[in-house]
């Protein structure tokens, strides 16, 4: 090892940037992390990958609209009444 190193041209951050990913800090309940880690052991996928997959699924389906809820309720009421 050298006695002294020159960091004058050093840059902060990850040594190797990843494309399409952003490093963030997030606080999750311990139980949530434990469940994802257990699922990770079972499936062989990384727990962060599993969390990412769950979050990605939530954006695939559009939210249910008020008119769709009304239609579903009407159909269910008709089915129970007749």
PyMOL commands that set and color helices and strands:
alter all, ss='L'
color gray80, all
select helices_A, chain A and resi 30-43+47-58+66-81
alter helices_A, ss='H'
color red, helices_A
deselect
rebuild
show_as cartoon
